[in-house]
Amino acid sequence: MPYTSGPYAGQPGGPGGPGMPGVGPYGLPPRRTTNGLAIGSLVSGIVCCLPPLGLVLGLLALPQIRKRDQAGRGLAVSGIVLSVLSSLLLVIGIATGGVGTFWGGFKEGMDEAARSKSPFSLRTGQCFTPEGKLEEYATDVTVVDCERPHIGEVTGGFKVTGFDKWPGEDAIDRIAEKRCDTINSGYALDTWAVPADVWLFYYLPSSQSWRLGDRTVTCAFAGEKKPFRGSVRSDATLLTDDQESFLTSVNAIEAVTYREPEEDPDEDFTANKVWATELLGAINTAYAGLGQRTWPAGAAPSVAALRKELAAASKQWLKLATATDADAYWEAYDPAWETLPGDLGADARTALDLTGTPPVGPAGEGASA
């Protein structure tokens, strides 16, 4: 152990003591050092990609070892021998094409390792396939090109805040469902470009990862039953102003239709009336939003026709939203749905270079209402 204090700390060396050339502390001979080039030669000789370097380092090390009376001659000789053998193998490999095969396999292995990630290291826009079954928590996923079959596509993520300790999976799940729904909606504004069997999905922290500081929720679209091809991304960075304005106006109608209460108005009249009022608001907002923009000549007639349909639908949905009881609600229910354009402007979408056909589900039915 080196001294940092005491009678010998900072003292100049004297005869037979510290500091005397060729003599170690307390009169002992100094420890023989190992030549660094010899060590480098052995390491380079072992590493298959550096045999010439190992040969050079070994040849330089031998005279230094003799001149400085250092240790490491055996290391240098071993490095030279290994380097010569490795160099011969390298030359043979180049001549026979074996190096190319090896390097190709090595690169493929490195690429595969780079694609294997934790779900929480995924980045927005990456497509992936989980190791094993699609589930809420996984330890490994493989990143793939979005044009290849994949199970999921990352839409974004967020950090869970507001909890001093593990709040339980149910609490995080409620937060994730709402936040990821908003993130997914902004990521795929062209909803008809999303396959019918691809749905909202997210990875949650586990109680174990939470204790290690993990607070990340990763949001995604994921195939429920089978892989899909192609990216579903159609956010503001990829759309024109006209496309974004159109989709922002009409998407709310589609979103609200999916939230219709499961209970009939006879069972829960209030919930159904609240939902009808919400859908009426979405229809009126879309009508106003589509009227605030000057559309390209090719799309203007289709947008105008859609606004006319929305105006007619608004009148019928007003009757539904203001129904005084369940009987009145049922009386207005079918006429309201009949006036709502089921395609939500397919001609206008096509004219704006958006997806003009709703995704088809397993039974051949369109995904939109």
C-alpha positions in Angstrom: 0.0 0.0 0.0 1.6 3.4 -0.9 2.2 5.8 1.9 0.4 9.1 1.9 1.5 10.2 5.3 4.1 9.3 7.9 7.9 9.5 8.2 8.6 8.6 4.5 5.9 10.7 2.9 7.5 13.4 0.7 11.0 12.7 1.9 13.8 12.6 -0.6 15.4 9.3 -1.2 18.8 8.4 0.3 21.3 5.6 -0.1 19.5 2.4 0.4 16.2 4.1 0.7 13.4 5.3 -1.5 14.5 7.3 -4.5 17.9 5.6 -5.0 18.3 4.5 -8.6 18.1 0.8 -9.1 16.9 0.2 -5.5 13.3 -0.1 -4.2 11.8 1.0 -0.9 13.7 -0.3 2.2 16.6 -1.5 0.1 14.6 -4.1 -1.9 15.3 -4.4 -5.6 12.7 -2.7 -7.8 9.9 -4.9 -9.3 10.6 -5.9 -12.9 8.1 -4.3 -15.3 6.4 -6.0 -18.3 6.9 -4.5 -21.7 3.7 -2.9 -23.0 4.5 -3.7 -26.6 4.7 -7.4 -25.7 1.3 -7.3 -24.2 -0.1 -5.5 -27.2 1.5 -8.1 -29.5 -0.2 -11.0 -27.7 -3.6 -9.2 -27.7 -3.3 -8.3 -31.4 -2.3 -11.8 -32.3 -5.3 -13.2 -30.6 -7.7 -10.8 -32.2 -8.1 -12.2 -35.7 -8.6 -8.9 -37.4 -5.2 -7.5 -36.2 -2.5 -10.1 -36.9 -0.1 -7.8 -38.8 -0.2 -5.3 -36.0 0.6 -8.1 -33.5 3.6 -9.2 -35.6 5.0 -5.7 -35.7 4.5 -5.0 -32.0 6.2 -8.3 -31.1 9.3 -7.6 -33.2 9.6 -4.1 -31.7 9.1 -5.5 -28.2 12.0 -8.0 -28.2 14.9 -5.5 -28.4 13.3 -3.2 -25.9 13.0 -6.1 -23.4 16.7 -6.9 -23.7 17.8 -3.3 -23.5 15.5 -2.4 -20.5 15.8 -5.8 -18.8 12.0 -6.1 -18.8 9.7 -9.1 -18.5 7.4 -10.1 -21.4 9.7 -12.0 -23.8 7.3 -15.0 -23.7 4.3 -12.7 -24.4 6.1 -11.1 -27.4 7.1 -14.5 -28.9 3.6 -15.8 -28.4 2.2 -12.7 -30.0 4.6 -13.1 -33.0 3.7 -16.8 -33.5 -0.1 -16.2 -33.2 0.2 -13.2 -35.6 2.0 -15.2 -38.2 -0.6 -18.0 -38.0 -3.5 -15.5 -38.1 -1.9 -13.7 -41.0 -1.7 -17.0 -42.9 -5.3 -17.9 -42.2 -6.3 -14.4 -43.2 -4.5 -14.7 -46.6 -6.1 -18.2 -47.1 -9.5 -16.8 -46.2 -9.2 -13.9 -48.7 -8.1 -16.3 -51.4 -10.9 -18.7 -50.9 -13.7 -16.2 -50.1 -14.0 -17.4 -46.5 -13.4 -13.9 -45.0 -16.3 -12.5 -47.0 -18.6 -15.2 -45.6 -17.4 -14.7 -42.1 -17.7 -10.9 -42.3 -21.2 -11.2 -43.8 -22.2 -13.5 -40.9 -20.6 -11.2 -38.3 -22.4 -8.2 -39.7 -25.7 -10.0 -39.8 -25.2 -11.0 -36.2 -24.4 -7.4 -35.2 -27.4 -6.1 -37.1 -29.6 -8.6 -35.4 -28.2 -7.7 -32.0 -28.8 -4.0 -32.7 -32.4 -4.7 -33.6 -33.1 -6.5 -30.4 -34.3 -4.0 -27.8 -36.3 -3.5 -24.7 -39.8 -2.3 -25.4 -39.0 0.9 -23.5 -36.0 1.7 -25.7 -38.3 1.8 -28.8 -38.6 5.1 -30.6 -41.6 6.7 -32.4 -42.0 5.4 -35.9 -40.2 2.1 -35.3 -41.9 -1.1 -36.3 -41.3 -4.2 -34.1 -42.1 -7.8 -33.4 -42.1 -9.0 -29.7 -40.3 -12.0 -28.6 -43.1 -14.4 -27.8 -46.8 -13.4 -27.5 -48.0 -9.9 -27.7 -48.6 -8.8 -24.1 -48.5 -5.8 -21.9 -45.0 -6.4 -20.6 -42.1 -7.9 -22.5 -38.4 -7.9 -22.1 -37.3 -8.1 -25.7 -38.6 -6.9 -29.1 -37.0 -7.0 -32.5 -37.1 -3.8 -34.6 -37.8 -4.5 -38.3 -38.3 -2.5 -41.4 -41.9 -1.3 -41.5 -42.3 -2.7 -45.0 -41.7 -6.2 -43.7 -44.4 -8.0 -41.7 -44.5 -6.8 -38.1 -46.8 -6.9 -35.1 -46.6 -3.3 -33.9 -45.6 0.3 -34.7 -44.6 2.8 -32.0 -46.6 6.0 -32.0 -45.0 7.7 -29.0 -44.8 7.4 -25.3 -44.9 9.3 -22.0 -43.7 9.2 -18.4 -46.1 8.4 -15.6 -46.0 11.1 -12.9 -47.8 12.0 -9.7 -47.1 8.8 -7.8 -44.7 8.4 -4.9 -44.9 4.6 -5.0 -46.2 1.8 -7.3 -49.8 2.7 -8.0 -50.8 -0.7 -9.3 -51.3 -1.9 -12.9 -54.9 -0.9 -13.1 -54.2 2.8 -12.3 -51.4 3.0 -14.9 -53.6 1.1 -17.4 -56.4 3.8 -17.1 -53.8 6.6 -17.7 -52.2 4.7 -20.6 -55.5 4.0 -22.4 -56.5 7.6 -22.4 -53.0 9.1 -23.2 -52.1 6.5 -25.8 -55.5 7.0 -27.5 -54.7 10.7 -28.0 -51.1 9.9 -29.1 -52.3 7.3 -31.6 -55.0 9.6 -33.0 -52.4 12.3 -33.7 -50.0 9.7 -35.2 -52.5 8.2 -37.7 -54.8 11.0 -38.8 -55.7 9.1 -41.9 -57.6 6.5 -39.9 -58.7 4.6 -43.0 -55.1 3.7 -43.7 -55.0 1.7 -40.5 -55.9 -2.0 -41.0 -59.2 -3.0 -39.4 -57.5 -5.6 -37.1 -54.9 -3.2 -35.9 -55.7 -1.5 -32.5 -54.4 0.6 -29.7 -51.7 -1.1 -27.7 -49.2 -0.1 -25.1 -46.4 -1.4 -22.9 -46.6 -0.6 -19.2 -44.0 -0.6 -16.5 -44.1 -3.6 -14.2 -44.0 -3.4 -10.4 -40.4 -4.7 -10.7 -39.2 -2.2 -13.3 -41.0 0.6 -11.4 -38.8 -0.1 -8.4 -35.8 0.4 -10.7 -37.0 3.8 -11.8 -39.0 2.8 -14.9 -41.9 5.2 -15.5 -42.3 4.8 -19.3 -45.4 3.9 -21.2 -44.8 3.1 -24.8 -47.8 3.6 -27.1 -48.3 1.7 -30.4 -50.6 0.3 -33.0 -50.5 -3.5 -32.9 -52.0 -6.4 -34.9 -54.5 -8.2 -32.9 -54.2 -11.6 -34.7 -51.6 -11.3 -37.4 -48.7 -9.2 -38.6 -49.2 -6.3 -41.0 -47.1 -4.5 -43.5 -46.4 -0.8 -44.1 -46.4 2.1 -41.8 -49.7 3.6 -40.6 -48.1 6.9 -39.8 -50.0 9.9 -41.2 -49.3 12.8 -38.8 -48.9 16.5 -39.4 -45.3 16.0 -40.6 -46.5 13.8 -43.5 -49.7 15.5 -44.5 -50.5 18.7 -46.5 -52.4 21.5 -44.8 -55.5 20.5 -46.7 -55.3 16.9 -45.8 -54.7 17.7 -42.1 -57.5 20.2 -42.0 -60.0 17.7 -43.5 -59.1 14.8 -41.3 -59.0 16.9 -38.2 -62.5 18.1 -39.0 -64.1 14.7 -39.6 -62.2 12.3 -37.4 -64.0 13.4 -34.3 -67.3 12.1 -35.8 -65.8 8.7 -36.4 -64.2 8.6 -32.9 -67.5 9.4 -31.1 -69.5 6.8 -33.0 -67.2 4.1 -31.5 -68.1 5.3 -28.0 -71.9 4.6 -28.2 -73.0 3.2 -24.9 -73.5 -0.6 -24.7 -76.7 -0.2 -22.7 -79.9 0.6 -24.6 -81.7 3.9 -23.8 -84.3 1.8 -22.0 -81.5 0.7 -19.6 -79.5 4.0 -19.4 -81.3 6.8 -21.1 -79.0 9.5 -19.7 -75.8 7.9 -21.1 -77.3 7.5 -24.5 -78.5 11.1 -24.6 -75.1 12.4 -23.5 -73.5 10.4 -26.3 -76.0 11.7 -28.9 -75.3 15.2 -27.8 -71.5 14.6 -28.1 -71.9 13.3 -31.6 -74.2 16.2 -32.6 -71.4 18.5 -31.4 -68.8 16.6 -33.5 -71.1 16.9 -36.6 -71.5 20.6 -36.2 -67.8 21.2 -35.5 -66.9 19.3 -38.7 -69.5 21.3 -40.7 -68.0 24.6 -39.5 -64.4 23.4 -39.9 -64.9 22.3 -43.5 -66.5 25.6 -44.3 -63.6 27.7 -43.0 -61.1 26.7 -45.7 -60.7 27.3 -49.5 -60.3 23.8 -50.9 -58.4 22.8 -54.0 -60.5 22.9 -57.1 -60.5 19.1 -57.5 -61.7 18.6 -53.9 -64.0 21.6 -53.4 -67.2 20.0 -54.9 -66.8 16.8 -52.8 -66.2 18.8 -49.6 -69.3 21.0 -50.4 -71.4 17.8 -50.9 -70.1 16.4 -47.5 -71.0 19.7 -45.7 -74.6 19.4 -47.2 -74.9 15.9 -45.8 -73.6 17.0 -42.4 -76.1 19.8 -42.3 -79.0 17.4 -42.9 -77.5 15.0 -40.3 -77.3 17.8 -37.7 -81.0 18.3 -37.8 -81.8 14.7 -37.1 -79.2 14.3 -34.4 -80.6 17.3 -32.7 -83.9 15.5 -32.4 -82.1 12.5 -30.9 -80.0 14.5 -28.5 -83.1 16.4 -27.2 -85.4 13.3 -26.9 -87.4 13.5 -23.7 -87.6 9.8 -23.0 -86.5 6.4 -24.3 -89.5 6.1 -26.7 -88.7 9.4 -28.3 -85.1 8.5 -28.5 -85.9 5.2 -30.3 -88.1 7.1 -32.7 -85.3 9.5 -33.7 -82.6 6.9 -33.6 -82.8 5.3 -37.1 -83.5 8.5 -39.0 -80.4 10.1 -37.3 -78.1 7.2 -38.5 -79.6 7.2 -42.0 -78.6 10.9 -42.5 -75.1 10.5 -41.2 -72.8 9.9 -44.2 -71.3 6.5 -43.6 -68.2 7.1 -45.7 -67.5 10.5 -44.1 -66.6 12.0 -47.5 -64.9 9.2 -49.4 -64.9 11.3 -52.6 -63.4 14.2 -50.8 -60.7 11.9 -49.3 -59.8 10.5 -52.7 -59.6 14.0 -54.2 -57.2 15.0 -51.4 -55.0 12.0 -52.0 -56.1 10.4 -48.8 -57.3 6.8 -48.3 -60.7 6.6 -50.0 -61.8 3.2 -48.8 -62.4 2.2 -45.2 -60.3 -0.8 -44.0 -62.1 -4.1 -44.3 -62.5 -6.3 -41.3 -62.4 -10.1 -41.1 -66.1 -10.4 -42.2 -65.6 -8.0 -45.1 -67.2 -5.1 -43.3 -65.8 -1.6 -43.3 -64.3 -0.4 -40.1 -66.1 2.9 -40.1 -69.7 3.4 -39.0 
